[in-house]
Amino acid sequence: MSGREAVRMKLTREEAAGRIMVALDRPDTSAAESLIRALEGIPCWLKVGLELFYATGPAFVAGLKDRGYRVFLDVKMHDIPNQVKGGAASVTRLGVDLFNVHAAGGVRMMEAALEGAEAASGGRPRPRVIAVTHLTSTSRTVLNDEIGIPGTPEEAVVRYARLAQRAGLDGVVASAREVRAVKAACGTGFLAVTPGIRPASASADDQERIMTPKEALEAGSDFLVIGRPITAASDPREAFESILKELTEG
């Protein structure tokens, strides 16, 4: 089901929570566990990024899985195919539900990620593998003048999405502003995981291409990655509940 269809059907509280991936952007286990406790009982995903993974290691991720959480391991692999294959096998053994690689590594590197995940799955369903297209902090000026890629961010994102689909990946990470174009190019079943989500009252921080949670789902986003609007709030649970209210009412 596409994000737009789900919004038209009016999401239940549980369905809306299941579309949100909370970014555990914390420096250590104690801080991460404090945030997890604040959100206890809400059936959301947990996203473990570089800061927390480097600080706590694989054991923390394995512990989340042992406690029944759905985990997106956001490590953005980008290396030679053999290294990515090995890395993909290692994170698959942790039991994560989703992890990502950089589309800029090319088709062969992305294929290697799938090979590693499938080899390490041991007959179980492998985790879903998605490709990072362009960071939501990337403006057109940065894209054109610093990275050296011509055209608009949307054109670059769609080009990378097509490469990811050609490699057999399950979807991409992209801003919600590009989701309609990605779905048009790759089909509605191709996952769109979208960071850069900001409620209307929240600061944009260092994000360039943003949308509100409701706008993102209406655009077709499958999952919303939300960090600072929840994690930097004085009451993270209240901030999360406010987002759920936006998604389930009206």
Helices and strands as residue ranges (DSSP letters): H 3-9, H 13-17, E 20-23, H 29-38, E 45-48, H 50-56, H 58-66, E 71-77, H 81-93, E 98-102, G 103-105, H 107-120, E 128-132, H 140-141, I 142-147, H 153-167, E 171-173, G 176-178, H 179-186, E 191-194, H 213-219, E 223-226, H 228-231, H 236-248
